[in-house]
Amino acid sequence: MEKTVKPDSLLKKVGSKVDLKDKILRNKKTFLEKNELYGIITKELLDYLGEDLLTAPASTMTSLHNAFPGGLIDHVLITTKYAIGINKLLPENLQVESHSIVKVCFLHQIGKTFLYKWNESEWHRNNLGKIYEFNEDVTSMKIGERSIYYTMKYGVELSEEEYQAIINYDKTEDDKQSKWYGGTLSTILKQANDLAIIEEKNI
């Protein structure tokens, strides 16, 4: 499996204000504490994903979002923040249990853990902002599909609604079943993910 650990030079900054190493450590602490509190990711899954989960980027290019080491976990935590906020805005009879909210947010993009690798081309990094490239050793799947694959393989139990939310979050608008028949949890996750990306692009 291709690892996503990157050269130390990229760990020196995210934007111009935040020390990235400190950010990774803070996010790691928050993620692991919340995971222990809610009992979401099994030890088997954490062992399999390893440090790569904590250092993986969320995307390949600076024009997208969180294309830096630790960007994935940063995105997951921001998505969780928005999902909890959206849920609180709903009428009480429509609100989803907080455990399910945190669970789908923490799991929905773990399929990215080994998906990207450091781009060795300095020209592409400097001129196109293409910091990472796709790892061709990883079998092609949608992110939601691979995330579900990991959860099922390593003993994470999901309700039907949680499964639906994760598998549907990155389906396109022309997928009518996902668009019109997704449940409340699916809608919350999609909207929270979109809001997180907006925030990350504007930091």
C-alpha positions as CSV (number, residue, x, y, z in Angstrom):
1,M,0.0,0.0,0.0
2,E,1.4,3.4,-1.0
3,K,2.0,5.6,2.1
4,T,1.0,9.2,2.2
5,V,3.8,10.5,4.4
6,K,5.2,13.6,2.7
7,P,8.5,15.6,2.7
8,D,9.0,17.7,5.8
9,S,9.1,20.8,3.6
10,L,5.3,20.7,3.2
11,L,4.8,20.4,6.9
12,K,6.1,23.9,7.5
13,K,2.9,25.7,6.6
14,V,-0.8,25.7,5.8
15,G,-1.6,29.1,4.4
16,S,0.7,31.5,6.2
17,K,-0.5,31.6,9.8
18,V,-0.7,28.1,11.2
19,D,2.1,25.7,12.0
20,L,1.1,22.5,10.2
21,K,2.8,20.1,12.6
22,D,1.0,21.7,15.5
23,K,-2.3,21.5,13.6
24,I,-1.8,17.8,12.8
25,L,-1.1,17.1,16.5
26,R,-4.1,19.1,17.7
27,N,-6.4,17.4,15.2
28,K,-5.1,14.0,16.0
29,K,-5.8,14.5,19.7
30,T,-9.3,15.8,19.0
31,F,-10.1,13.0,16.5
32,L,-8.9,10.2,18.8
33,E,-10.6,11.6,21.9
34,K,-13.9,12.0,20.1
35,N,-13.5,8.5,18.6
36,E,-13.0,7.0,22.0
37,L,-15.9,9.0,23.4
38,Y,-18.3,7.8,20.7
39,G,-16.8,4.4,20.1
40,I,-16.8,4.8,16.3
41,I,-13.7,3.3,14.7
42,T,-12.6,-0.1,15.8
43,K,-9.0,-0.8,16.8
44,E,-8.7,-3.1,13.8
45,L,-9.6,-0.2,11.5
46,L,-7.4,2.3,13.2
47,D,-4.5,-0.1,13.1
48,Y,-5.0,-0.7,9.4
49,L,-5.3,3.0,8.5
50,G,-2.4,3.9,10.9
51,E,-0.7,7.3,10.8
52,D,-1.7,7.6,7.1
53,L,-5.2,8.5,8.2
54,L,-3.9,11.4,10.3
55,T,-1.5,12.7,7.6
56,A,-3.5,12.2,4.4
57,P,-4.6,15.2,2.4
58,A,-8.2,15.8,1.5
59,S,-7.5,16.5,-2.1
60,T,-4.7,16.7,-4.7
61,M,-4.6,20.4,-5.6
62,T,-4.3,23.8,-3.8
63,S,-7.3,25.0,-6.0
64,L,-9.5,22.4,-4.3
65,H,-9.3,22.1,-0.6
66,N,-7.0,20.9,2.2
67,A,-4.3,19.6,-0.1
68,F,-1.7,19.3,2.7
69,P,-0.7,16.6,5.2
70,G,-3.4,16.2,7.8
71,G,-6.0,17.9,5.5
72,L,-8.3,14.9,5.5
73,I,-8.7,14.8,9.3
74,D,-9.0,18.6,9.4
75,H,-11.8,18.3,6.8
76,V,-13.6,15.6,8.8
77,L,-13.5,17.7,12.0
78,I,-14.9,20.8,10.2
79,T,-17.6,18.7,8.5
80,T,-18.5,17.3,11.9
81,K,-18.8,20.9,13.3
82,Y,-21.2,21.9,10.5
83,A,-23.2,18.7,10.7
84,I,-23.9,19.1,14.4
85,G,-24.9,22.7,13.8
86,I,-27.3,21.8,10.9
87,N,-28.9,19.1,13.0
88,K,-29.6,21.6,15.8
89,L,-31.4,23.8,13.4
90,L,-33.9,21.1,12.5
91,P,-37.3,20.7,14.3
92,E,-36.8,18.3,17.2
93,N,-38.8,15.5,15.5
94,L,-36.4,15.6,12.6
95,Q,-33.1,15.7,14.5
96,V,-30.7,12.8,14.2
97,E,-28.9,11.3,17.2
98,S,-25.5,13.0,17.7
99,H,-23.7,9.7,17.8
100,S,-24.9,8.9,14.2
101,I,-23.9,12.5,13.1
102,V,-20.3,12.1,14.4
103,K,-20.1,8.6,13.1
104,V,-20.9,9.3,9.5
105,C,-18.7,12.4,9.5
106,F,-15.7,10.5,10.9
107,L,-16.1,7.6,8.5
108,H,-17.4,9.1,5.2
109,Q,-13.9,10.0,3.8
110,I,-11.6,7.4,5.3
111,G,-11.5,5.9,1.8
112,K,-9.1,8.7,0.9
113,T,-6.5,7.5,3.4
114,F,-4.2,5.8,0.8
115,L,-5.7,7.4,-2.3
116,Y,-3.2,10.2,-2.9
117,K,0.6,10.2,-3.0
118,W,3.1,13.0,-3.1
119,N,3.7,14.5,-6.5
120,E,7.4,14.2,-7.3
121,S,7.1,16.8,-10.1
122,E,8.3,20.2,-8.7
123,W,7.0,21.9,-11.8
124,H,3.5,20.6,-11.3
125,R,3.6,21.5,-7.6
126,N,4.9,25.0,-8.2
127,N,3.0,26.0,-11.3
128,L,-0.3,24.1,-11.1
129,G,-0.6,23.6,-7.4
130,K,-0.9,19.9,-7.9
131,I,0.7,18.8,-4.6
132,Y,-0.5,15.2,-4.8
133,E,-1.5,12.7,-7.5
134,F,-3.7,9.7,-7.5
135,N,-2.2,6.4,-6.2
136,E,-2.8,4.0,-9.1
137,D,-2.1,1.0,-6.9
138,V,-5.5,1.6,-5.2
139,T,-8.5,0.0,-6.9
140,S,-10.8,2.6,-8.3
141,M,-14.0,3.3,-6.3
142,K,-15.9,6.3,-5.2
143,I,-14.8,7.6,-1.9
144,G,-18.0,6.7,-0.2
145,E,-17.8,3.2,-1.5
146,R,-14.2,2.7,-0.4
147,S,-15.0,4.2,3.0
148,I,-17.9,1.7,3.4
149,Y,-15.5,-1.1,2.3
150,Y,-13.1,-0.3,5.0
151,T,-15.7,0.0,7.7
152,M,-17.3,-3.3,6.8
153,K,-14.0,-5.1,6.5
154,Y,-12.7,-4.0,9.9
155,G,-15.8,-4.5,12.0
156,V,-17.6,-1.1,12.2
157,E,-21.3,-1.7,12.5
158,L,-23.6,0.8,10.6
159,S,-27.3,1.3,10.6
160,E,-29.1,1.5,7.2
161,E,-29.3,5.3,7.5
162,E,-25.6,5.6,8.3
163,Y,-24.7,3.3,5.4
164,Q,-26.9,5.3,3.1
165,A,-25.3,8.6,4.2
166,I,-21.8,7.5,3.6
167,I,-22.4,5.7,0.3
168,N,-24.4,8.6,-1.0
169,Y,-22.4,11.6,0.1
170,D,-20.3,11.9,-3.1
171,K,-22.8,10.8,-5.7
172,T,-23.6,13.3,-8.4
173,E,-26.8,15.4,-8.8
174,D,-28.0,13.1,-11.6
175,D,-28.2,10.2,-9.2
176,K,-32.0,10.4,-8.6
177,Q,-32.2,7.8,-5.8
178,S,-29.5,9.6,-3.8
179,K,-31.0,13.1,-4.5
180,W,-34.7,12.4,-3.9
181,Y,-34.7,9.4,-1.5
182,G,-31.8,10.0,0.8
183,G,-32.7,10.4,4.5
184,T,-32.1,13.3,6.9
185,L,-28.7,12.0,7.8
186,S,-27.6,11.8,4.2
187,T,-28.8,15.4,3.6
188,I,-27.0,16.7,6.7
189,L,-23.7,15.0,5.7
190,K,-23.8,16.3,2.2
191,Q,-24.5,19.9,3.3
192,A,-22.0,19.8,6.0
193,N,-19.3,18.5,3.6
194,D,-20.1,21.3,1.2
195,L,-19.9,23.9,3.9
196,A,-16.6,22.6,5.2
197,I,-15.1,22.8,1.7
198,I,-16.3,26.4,1.4
199,E,-14.6,27.3,4.8
200,E,-11.4,25.5,3.8
201,K,-11.1,27.2,0.5
202,N,-11.4,30.6,2.2
203,I,-8.9,30.1,5.0
